[in-house]
């Protein structure tokens, strides 16, 4: 089974970019698990809708909501679930700022040997 970890924050456009990208993942979605991770007190209101989109496409889904430092929590969750790929989104930035990822994204990329898929939010 192929395991994905999607890091979902409070911004719906970034979350939807992740879902759209993951839905384009080649292969048998019935053999893929998508774990949606929200670091914070409670997941955003649109969280269940994201899970439904993935489930409709055949993915097995799981919700994870924990408190903690975002980068550390993402890395620990990826390790504990032995995921095959981590999926993050970048924030919209100026042309100069696009050359550098946000601090959480940079920390995750620099601190893991797992593949990291970085999506750009839909505009």
N, C-alpha and C positions, 0 to 999 in steps of 0.2 A: 504494500500500500504506500502511496506517495503522500507525504505529510507536509502541509503548508501552514505557516503561521502568519496571519494577517494582523498587523498592529493598527487598531482602530482608535482614533482620537475623537474629539467632539466636533470635528468639521466634516459635514456630510459629503462635500465635493471630493475631499481626499479619500474618504472611505469608498465612495462610488467608483473612483478611479481604480482602486485596488480590486474591487469586485469585477469590474469590466475586464481588467487585465487577467485576473485569475480565470475568469470564464473562457478566455481565449487559450488557456493552457492546453496544449495538445495531449491527447491520450484519453483513456477511459475514465471519465469523471467519477464513475461508480466505484472506482478503485482509489479514490483520492479523499483525504481528510483535510478539511479547512478549519483550523482553529482560529477563532477571532478573539484577539487579546485586547482588552481595554485596561489601561493602567489608570486607576482612579477609584473614586468611591462607588460610582454606579455607571453602567454603560449608557450611552446616549439613547434617546428615544427611537432613533432609526436603526438601532442594532438588530432587532428581531427581523426587520425587513431585509437586511443584508444576508442574514442566515437563510431566510426563505428563498432569496434569489439563488444562492449557492445550492441549497437542497433541491430546488426545482431543476437544477442542471445535473443532479446526480451526486453531488458531493455529500459526504458524511460531514456534519458540522458539530462544532463544540464551542461553547462560550467560556471565556476565562476573564474574570474581572478581579484584579488585585491592586493593592496600593503599593507604592514604592517608587524608586528612581526609575524613570522610563527605560533608559538604555540597559541598566542592570537587570531589570525585570524582563525585558525582551530577551536578553541573552540567556538568563536562567530558565525561562520558559522554553526557549528553543532547545536548550540542552536537556531539560527534564522530559520533554516529549520527543526528543531525538528527531526534530523536523528536518525535512530535506531542503526546504527553502524558506527564507524569511522574506515577507513582502512588506515594504514600507512605502510611504509617500513623501515626496518632497513638498516644501512650501513654495508658493509662488514668490519669486524674487526678481530683483532688477537684473538686467543682463550681466552686470558684473557679479552680483550675488549668486547667479546660477552656476558660477564656476565652483562654488563651495556649497556642500550640503549643510543642512542644519546640524546642530551639535549632537542630537540623538542619533540621527542617521549616520553621521561620521563615526560616532562611538561604536555603533553596532557593526558597521562595515569593517572598522579597524580591529575589532575585538573578536571576530568570529571567523572560522574557516568554512562556515556554511555559505552556500550561495545566497546572496541578498538581491532581491528584485526591487528596484526603486521606481515607483510609478509617479508620473506627473499628474497633478489634479486636473480634472476636466474644467474647462473655462466656459 
